Amino acid sequence: MVLIGLCAPLLGTVPPAQIDPTVRNKKPGVEITVRNDDGSTTQRTTLMGTDSLGRDIYSRVMYGARVSLVVGFAVGAISIAVGVLIGLLSGYIRWLDGFIMRIMDGLMAIPGILLAIGLVSLFRAGLGTVIFAIVVPEIPRVVRLVRSVVLTIREEPYVEAAVSVGTPLHKILWRHVMPNTVAPVIVQGTFICASAILAEATLSFLGIGIPTDTPTWGNIMAEGRQFFRVYPHNILFPAIFLALTVLAVNMLGDGLRDTLDPKMSKRV
């Protein structure tokens, strides 16, 4: 999927935004005549058909992989970076713990997709807005995970020894506490990535995510839903790529959990 996103300009047959009303709603495998910019015509086969505006679904699906993967990786990275910082402070500094966790509990009390919809509606639709709207509901999950690890680690003898010799707080957190959170955070990051890809597709499907001039799997399905009974390929192909990507990321998370968790490794 990463290679598909990177090589979309090479894999795509035509520009994803190219409109040709003469070949609209063509089914997969149909020969169509395409008019070139110089006035000439060429024959080609539509691999995944065309939509109601005559745009090539295959090219749009290839380019849609870029947006989904960028959103997934960006949300995962930002959520982990912010969540680890807040989780370290909450778990190690006792007087901050209650204040921070009440804020996190309040955010987790709101369903993630509803919170994302509310945040998107406050700002102009775009890639950055969608990433921000998905990151906010994911941060509390990382914070709670990191905090639970830090609560255990801070009582270890080597941490107490570092405190007794006057080691500064930032060095204790960076050298002694944070390395113990890496394994669970990496696994959590993969699940956040999969969740973010689904959330972006949901927002785009609802029409409040990425603008329609940028192809994403969500808005491709949204544009084809009214023709689903007659032309199911408008939804079928982007849905397959979306499902395969989320499945792949989740399987990657399961594999990392089995590899990084000593208990799981002993069972294997």
C-alpha positions as CSV (number, residue, x, y, z in Angstrom):
1,M,0.0,0.0,0.0
2,V,2.9,2.4,0.7
3,L,4.4,1.6,-2.7
4,I,1.0,2.2,-4.3
5,G,0.8,5.6,-2.7
6,L,4.3,6.6,-3.6
7,C,4.1,5.3,-7.2
8,A,0.5,6.6,-7.9
9,P,1.7,8.9,-10.7
10,L,3.3,5.9,-12.4
11,L,0.5,3.5,-11.7
12,G,-2.4,5.8,-12.6
13,T,-3.6,5.7,-16.2
14,V,-5.0,9.3,-16.4
15,P,-5.0,12.3,-14.0
16,P,-7.5,11.5,-11.2
17,A,-9.4,14.7,-11.7
18,Q,-9.8,14.5,-15.4
19,I,-13.5,14.6,-16.4
20,D,-14.9,13.1,-19.6
21,P,-18.7,13.0,-19.7
22,T,-18.6,10.8,-22.8
23,V,-17.3,7.8,-20.8
24,R,-19.2,8.3,-17.5
25,N,-20.4,5.3,-15.5
26,K,-18.5,2.7,-17.5
27,K,-18.1,-0.7,-15.9
28,P,-14.7,-2.4,-15.3
29,G,-13.1,-4.0,-18.3
30,V,-14.9,-1.9,-20.9
31,E,-13.1,-0.4,-23.9
32,I,-13.5,3.4,-24.0
33,T,-12.3,6.1,-26.4
34,V,-10.3,8.8,-24.7
35,R,-9.8,12.2,-26.3
36,N,-6.3,13.6,-25.8
37,D,-5.3,17.3,-25.4
38,D,-4.1,17.5,-29.0
39,G,-7.5,16.4,-30.4
40,S,-6.5,12.8,-31.1
41,T,-8.2,9.8,-29.6
42,T,-6.9,6.6,-28.0
43,Q,-8.5,3.3,-27.0
44,R,-8.0,1.9,-23.5
45,T,-9.6,-0.5,-21.0
46,T,-11.0,0.8,-17.8
47,L,-9.6,-1.4,-15.0
48,M,-12.1,-0.3,-12.4
49,G,-14.6,1.6,-14.5
50,T,-15.5,5.3,-14.4
51,D,-17.7,7.4,-12.1
52,S,-20.7,9.6,-12.9
53,L,-18.3,12.4,-14.2
54,G,-16.3,10.1,-16.3
55,R,-13.3,10.1,-14.0
56,D,-11.1,7.0,-13.9
57,I,-11.8,5.1,-10.6
58,Y,-8.5,3.2,-10.9
59,S,-6.4,6.4,-11.0
60,R,-8.5,7.9,-8.2
61,V,-8.1,4.8,-6.0
62,M,-4.3,4.8,-6.6
63,Y,-4.0,8.5,-5.6
64,G,-6.5,8.0,-2.7
65,A,-3.9,5.7,-1.0
66,R,-1.7,8.7,-0.6
67,V,-4.2,10.7,1.5
68,S,-5.2,7.7,3.6
69,L,-1.7,6.7,4.5
70,V,-0.5,10.3,5.1
71,V,-3.5,10.8,7.5
72,G,-2.8,7.4,9.2
73,F,0.9,8.0,9.7
74,A,0.6,11.6,10.7
75,V,-2.1,11.0,13.3
76,G,-0.2,8.1,14.7
77,A,3.0,10.0,15.0
78,I,1.5,13.2,16.5
79,S,-0.7,11.3,18.9
80,I,2.2,9.3,20.2
81,A,4.5,12.4,20.5
82,V,1.9,14.4,22.4
83,G,0.5,11.5,24.4
84,V,3.9,10.3,25.6
85,L,4.9,13.7,26.8
86,I,1.6,14.2,28.7
87,G,1.6,10.6,30.0
88,L,5.1,10.9,31.3
89,L,4.2,14.1,33.2
90,S,0.9,12.7,34.5
91,G,2.4,9.4,35.7
92,Y,5.5,10.8,37.3
93,I,4.4,14.1,38.8
94,R,1.8,13.3,41.3
95,W,0.2,16.7,41.8
96,L,-0.4,17.0,38.0
97,D,-1.9,13.5,37.7
98,G,-5.4,14.3,38.8
99,F,-5.7,17.5,36.8
100,I,-4.5,16.0,33.5
101,M,-6.5,12.7,33.8
102,R,-9.7,14.6,34.4
103,I,-9.2,16.4,31.1
104,M,-8.4,13.1,29.4
105,D,-11.5,11.5,30.9
106,G,-13.6,14.3,29.6
107,L,-12.3,13.9,26.1
108,M,-12.8,10.2,26.2
109,A,-16.4,10.6,27.3
110,I,-17.2,12.1,23.9
111,P,-17.3,9.5,21.0
112,G,-14.2,10.0,18.9
113,I,-16.0,10.4,15.5
114,L,-18.5,13.0,17.0
115,L,-15.6,15.0,18.5
116,A,-13.8,14.9,15.1
117,I,-17.0,16.0,13.3
118,G,-17.3,18.9,15.7
119,L,-13.7,20.0,15.3
120,V,-13.8,19.8,11.5
121,S,-17.0,21.9,11.5
122,L,-15.2,24.7,13.4
123,F,-12.4,25.1,10.8
124,R,-12.0,25.1,7.1
125,A,-12.0,21.6,5.6
126,G,-8.6,20.3,4.5
127,L,-6.0,17.7,5.2
128,G,-4.5,19.6,8.2
129,T,-7.9,20.1,9.8
130,V,-8.8,16.4,9.4
131,I,-5.5,15.3,10.9
132,F,-6.0,17.7,13.9
133,A,-9.6,16.5,14.4
134,I,-8.6,12.9,14.5
135,V,-5.5,13.5,16.7
136,V,-7.5,15.1,19.5
137,P,-9.6,12.0,20.4
138,E,-6.6,9.7,20.1
139,I,-4.3,11.5,22.5
140,P,-6.1,10.4,25.7
141,R,-5.7,6.7,24.8
142,V,-1.9,7.2,24.5
143,V,-1.8,9.2,27.7
144,R,-3.6,6.5,29.7
145,L,-1.3,3.8,28.3
146,V,1.9,5.7,29.0
147,R,0.7,6.8,32.5
148,S,-0.1,3.2,33.5
149,V,3.5,2.2,32.6
150,V,5.1,5.2,34.3
151,L,3.1,4.5,37.5
152,T,4.9,1.2,37.7
153,I,8.4,2.3,36.5
154,R,8.7,5.3,38.9
155,E,8.8,2.9,41.9
156,E,11.7,0.9,40.5
157,P,15.0,1.0,42.5
158,Y,17.0,2.4,39.6
159,V,14.6,5.4,39.3
160,E,14.8,5.9,43.1
161,A,18.6,5.8,42.9
162,A,18.6,8.4,40.1
163,V,16.4,10.7,42.3
164,S,18.6,10.2,45.3
165,V,21.7,11.4,43.5
166,G,20.0,14.5,42.3
167,T,19.4,13.7,38.7
168,P,17.3,16.4,37.0
169,L,13.6,15.5,36.3
170,H,14.0,15.7,32.5
171,K,16.9,13.3,32.5
172,I,15.0,10.8,34.7
173,L,12.1,10.9,32.3
174,W,14.2,10.7,29.2
175,R,16.8,8.1,30.2
176,H,15.1,5.9,32.7
177,V,11.3,6.1,32.3
178,M,10.5,6.8,28.6
179,P,12.5,3.8,27.2
180,N,10.2,1.4,29.0
181,T,7.2,2.9,27.2
182,V,8.5,2.4,23.7
183,A,7.3,-1.1,23.1
184,P,3.6,-0.6,24.1
185,V,3.5,2.8,22.5
186,I,4.7,1.5,19.1
187,V,2.0,-1.2,19.1
188,Q,-0.6,1.4,20.1
189,G,0.6,3.6,17.3
190,T,-0.2,1.0,14.7
191,F,-3.8,0.7,16.0
192,I,-4.2,4.4,16.0
193,C,-3.0,4.5,12.4
194,A,-5.7,2.0,11.3
195,S,-8.3,3.9,13.3
196,A,-7.3,7.2,11.7
197,I,-7.6,5.8,8.2
198,L,-11.1,4.7,9.0
199,A,-12.0,8.0,10.6
200,E,-10.7,9.9,7.6
201,A,-12.8,7.8,5.3
202,T,-15.8,8.3,7.5
203,L,-15.4,12.1,7.5
204,S,-14.9,12.2,3.8
205,F,-17.8,9.9,3.2
206,L,-20.0,12.3,5.2
207,G,-18.7,15.2,3.1
208,I,-16.9,17.1,5.9
209,G,-13.4,15.8,5.4
210,I,-11.0,16.2,2.5
211,P,-12.5,18.4,-0.3
212,T,-13.8,16.4,-3.2
213,D,-11.2,17.8,-5.6
214,T,-8.6,15.6,-3.8
215,P,-9.4,11.9,-4.3
216,T,-9.7,9.9,-1.1
217,W,-11.3,6.5,-0.6
218,G,-14.0,8.1,1.5
219,N,-15.2,10.7,-0.9
220,I,-14.9,8.3,-3.9
221,M,-17.4,6.1,-2.1
222,A,-19.5,9.1,-1.1
223,E,-19.8,10.2,-4.8
224,G,-20.8,6.7,-5.9
225,R,-23.3,5.8,-3.2
226,Q,-26.3,7.2,-5.1
227,F,-25.5,4.8,-8.1
228,F,-24.6,1.8,-5.9
229,R,-27.4,-0.4,-7.1
230,V,-26.6,0.1,-10.8
231,Y,-22.9,0.7,-10.6
232,P,-21.5,-1.0,-7.5
233,H,-17.9,-0.7,-8.7
234,N,-18.0,3.0,-7.7
235,I,-17.9,1.9,-4.0
236,L,-16.6,-1.7,-4.3
237,F,-13.0,-0.9,-5.3
238,P,-12.2,1.9,-2.9
239,A,-13.9,-0.1,-0.1
240,I,-11.6,-3.1,-0.8
241,F,-8.5,-1.0,-0.7
242,L,-9.6,0.6,2.5
243,A,-10.4,-2.7,4.2
244,L,-7.1,-4.3,3.0
245,T,-5.1,-1.3,4.4
246,V,-6.8,-1.3,7.8
247,L,-6.4,-5.1,8.0
248,A,-2.7,-4.9,7.1
249,V,-2.0,-2.2,9.7
250,N,-3.8,-4.1,12.4
251,M,-1.9,-7.3,11.5
252,L,1.3,-5.3,11.7
253,G,0.3,-4.2,15.2
254,D,-0.5,-7.7,16.3
255,G,2.9,-8.9,15.0
256,L,4.7,-6.1,16.8
257,R,2.9,-6.9,20.0
258,D,3.9,-10.6,19.8
259,T,7.5,-9.6,19.0
260,L,8.0,-6.8,21.6
261,D,6.0,-8.4,24.5
262,P,8.4,-10.8,26.3
263,K,5.4,-12.9,27.6
264,M,4.0,-13.4,24.1
265,S,7.5,-14.3,22.8
266,K,7.9,-17.0,25.5
267,R,4.5,-18.5,24.6
268,V,5.6,-18.8,20.9
